[in-house]
Amino acid sequence: MIMNKKLNYFRAQIIDSVFKSGNGHIGGALSCLEIVYSIYKYGMQNPYKNRKKKDRDRFILSKGHACLAQYVVLSHLGFFKKQELNFFRSHRGILEGHPEVKIPGVETVTGSLGIGASFATGVALGLKMQKYNSKVYCIISDGECQEGIIWETAMFAGFKKLNNLTFFLDYNNLQQDGKITDVMNINPIVQKWKSFNWIVKTINGHNLMELKKVLKNRNKYKKPLLIVAKTIKGKGISFMENSLKWHGTKAPTKEEYLKALGELGFNRKLNY
């Protein structure tokens, strides 16, 4: 279903990690994978080479439950060995169920909704105060926009005109209890963020060309930027797409695991 071989492999790694650990959030990781990959590839300047520099670009995954999307990309970039993915959520490895600062490449602990967005905004302000040209990227979820801290953050960043700050809204319209539009409708989302003095763009969150274009054009804007990325929960696996069943910590059965790998072009278990 997914034509990009590298992203196929990343998706297979996400499925494999959850299968081996017995739990993990698959749906949300698959929905934001292209966004995470594009931020590191097209947005950040030499993320691994510059990882210890004070003026480095930063990425914060505020929807921390989707951490496997970040972990597979970090391992690809060399922040840690991909064998660590075998021990996701295990005392035998470093990869926890939500981002943790002990993990190479992770900037802060996230998972409590809205905290990552607030942290990213504070970092963006600090970098501007130090007169660095660094950029800060943050992914939030649509369900996360039901939290008050998100709107305090939006108001603050817009007021401060933090043009070094970019938020991606992973808009897959599903949260743990149902559709966003049924649980607590966040729309009209574009108008709301614009009212807080943000530039807002809407794209297909699975289209690498659209992601690349919006990231390459980032410097045109003199305000914080929100990119509403329309996505599909469980993207890439037929029986996981748009299914609430795969939001939470459910692991695939062996049959489901092999079926998912087969759809991604892998005919056997992944071994590192």
C-alpha positions in Angstrom: 0.0 0.0 0.0 2.9 2.4 0.7 5.2 2.9 -2.2 8.1 4.5 -0.4 10.4 1.5 0.6 12.1 3.4 3.4 8.8 4.3 5.0 7.6 0.7 4.5 10.6 -0.4 6.5 9.9 2.2 9.3 6.3 1.0 9.4 7.4 -2.6 9.7 9.7 -1.7 12.5 6.9 0.0 14.4 4.7 -3.1 14.0 7.6 -5.3 15.0 8.4 -3.4 18.1 4.9 -3.5 19.4 4.5 -7.2 18.6 7.7 -8.0 20.5 6.9 -5.8 23.5 3.3 -6.9 23.8 1.9 -3.3 23.8 2.3 0.1 22.3 0.4 2.8 20.3 0.5 1.7 16.7 -2.2 3.8 15.1 -0.9 7.2 16.0 2.7 6.3 15.2 1.7 5.2 11.7 -0.4 8.4 11.2 2.5 10.8 11.9 5.4 8.9 10.5 5.8 10.9 7.3 5.7 14.1 9.3 8.4 13.0 11.7 10.6 11.7 8.8 10.1 15.0 6.9 11.0 17.2 9.9 14.3 15.4 10.3 15.0 15.3 6.6 13.7 18.6 5.2 13.3 20.8 8.3 16.2 20.3 10.7 19.8 21.1 9.8 22.0 18.1 10.2 20.2 16.7 13.3 22.8 14.0 14.2 25.9 16.1 13.4 24.6 19.1 15.4 23.0 17.1 18.2 25.2 18.6 20.9 25.3 22.2 19.7 23.4 24.9 21.7 22.0 26.4 18.5 20.8 23.1 17.1 17.3 22.8 15.6 14.9 21.0 17.9 12.0 18.5 17.4 9.5 17.8 20.2 6.9 15.1 19.8 4.1 16.4 22.0 1.8 13.4 21.2 4.3 11.3 23.1 2.3 8.0 22.8 3.3 8.0 19.1 7.0 7.8 20.1 7.8 4.8 17.9 7.5 7.0 14.9 10.4 9.1 16.3 12.4 6.1 17.6 12.6 4.4 14.2 13.7 7.6 12.5 16.3 8.3 15.3 17.7 4.8 14.9 17.9 5.4 11.1 19.9 8.6 11.7 22.4 6.8 14.0 21.3 8.2 17.4 21.2 4.6 18.7 21.4 1.1 17.3 18.3 -0.3 15.7 18.6 -3.4 17.9 17.2 -1.2 20.7 13.8 -1.5 18.9 13.8 -5.1 20.0 13.5 -4.0 23.6 10.8 -1.3 23.3 9.1 -0.9 26.7 11.5 -3.4 28.3 14.0 -3.0 31.2 16.6 -4.5 28.8 16.6 -1.3 26.6 16.4 2.4 26.6 13.2 3.0 24.6 10.3 3.7 26.9 6.6 3.9 26.0 6.8 7.7 25.9 9.8 9.9 25.0 12.4 10.3 27.7 15.4 12.5 27.8 17.8 9.6 28.5 17.1 8.5 24.9 19.6 10.0 22.5 17.9 12.6 20.2 14.9 13.2 22.6 14.7 16.7 23.9 12.2 16.3 26.7 9.7 14.0 28.4 6.3 14.1 26.7 3.0 12.3 26.9 1.0 14.4 29.3 -1.1 16.2 26.7 0.0 19.7 25.8 3.3 19.6 27.8 5.4 19.1 24.7 3.8 22.0 22.9 4.4 24.3 25.9 8.0 23.2 26.1 8.6 23.7 22.4 7.3 27.2 22.7 9.5 28.1 25.6 12.5 26.7 23.8 11.7 28.8 20.7 11.5 31.9 22.9 14.8 31.1 24.5 16.5 30.6 21.2 15.3 33.9 20.0 16.4 35.6 23.1 19.9 34.2 22.6 19.7 35.4 19.0 20.1 31.9 17.5 18.6 31.2 14.1 17.5 27.7 15.2 14.1 26.3 14.4 11.8 24.4 16.7 9.4 21.8 15.4 6.6 20.2 17.3 3.9 17.6 16.5 0.6 17.8 18.4 -2.5 15.7 18.0 -6.1 16.7 17.2 -7.3 15.3 20.5 -4.6 17.2 22.2 -6.2 20.4 21.0 -9.0 19.8 23.5 -6.6 20.7 26.2 -6.5 24.3 27.6 -2.7 24.4 27.7 -2.6 24.2 23.9 -4.6 27.4 23.6 -2.5 29.2 26.2 0.5 28.1 24.2 -1.1 29.3 20.9 -1.9 32.7 22.4 1.6 33.2 23.8 3.5 32.1 20.7 1.3 34.3 18.5 1.7 37.3 20.7 5.5 36.8 20.8 5.6 36.3 17.0 7.8 33.2 17.3 8.6 32.8 13.6 11.1 30.1 14.5 8.3 27.8 15.8 6.4 25.3 13.6 3.6 23.0 14.9 2.3 20.1 12.9 -1.2 19.0 13.8 -1.6 15.3 13.2 -5.3 15.4 12.2 -6.5 11.8 11.9 -9.9 12.6 13.6 -9.7 9.7 16.0 -8.9 9.7 19.7 -9.2 7.0 22.3 -13.0 7.3 22.8 -14.1 8.0 19.2 -14.0 10.6 16.5 -12.7 14.0 17.5 -15.8 15.6 16.0 -18.0 13.4 18.3 -16.0 13.6 21.5 -15.3 17.3 21.5 -15.2 19.0 18.1 -12.1 21.3 17.8 -13.3 22.9 14.5 -13.1 25.4 13.0 -9.4 24.7 13.7 -7.9 26.8 11.0 -9.8 29.9 12.0 -9.0 29.4 15.7 -5.2 29.3 15.2 -5.3 32.2 12.8 -7.1 34.2 15.5 -4.1 33.7 17.7 -1.8 35.3 15.1 -0.5 32.1 13.5 0.1 31.3 9.8 -1.9 28.2 9.0 -1.4 25.8 6.1 -3.4 22.6 5.4 -1.7 19.6 3.6 -1.9 15.9 3.1 0.2 14.6 6.0 1.2 11.5 4.1 2.5 13.3 1.0 6.2 13.7 1.2 6.3 16.3 -1.6 3.7 18.5 0.2 5.6 18.1 3.5 8.9 19.0 1.9 7.4 22.1 0.2 5.8 23.5 3.3 9.1 22.9 5.3 11.3 24.5 2.6 9.0 27.6 2.5 9.1 28.0 6.3 11.4 31.0 6.3 8.8 33.1 4.3 6.6 33.5 7.3 7.2 36.1 10.1 4.8 34.4 12.6 4.5 30.9 14.2 3.3 28.3 11.7 0.7 25.6 12.2 0.5 22.9 9.5 -2.8 21.0 9.7 -1.7 17.6 8.3 -4.7 15.5 7.3 -3.7 11.9 8.1 -5.1 8.4 8.5 -4.8 6.5 11.8 -3.0 3.2 11.2 -1.9 4.4 7.8 -0.4 1.7 5.6 -2.0 -1.4 7.1 -5.4 -2.2 5.7 -7.0 -3.6 8.8 -5.6 -0.8 11.0 -6.6 2.2 9.0 -9.2 4.4 10.6 -9.7 1.8 13.4 -10.1 2.8 17.0 -9.0 -0.7 17.9 -5.4 0.3 17.1 -5.3 3.6 19.0 -4.2 2.2 22.4 -1.7 -0.3 23.7 -3.0 -3.3 21.8 -0.4 -5.5 20.2 -1.1 -7.5 17.0 -1.5 -11.3 17.2 1.1 -13.3 15.3 -1.3 -13.7 12.4 -2.0 -9.9 12.3 1.7 -9.2 12.7 2.6 -11.3 9.7 -0.3 -10.0 7.6 0.8 -6.4 8.3 4.4 -7.2 7.4 3.2 -8.9 4.2 1.3 -5.8 3.2 4.5 -3.8 3.6 6.5 -6.1 1.5 8.1 -8.3 4.2 7.5 -12.0 4.1 9.1 -12.9 7.5 9.8 -11.5 10.9 12.3 -8.7 11.2 15.6 -9.7 12.8 18.3 -7.2 13.7 
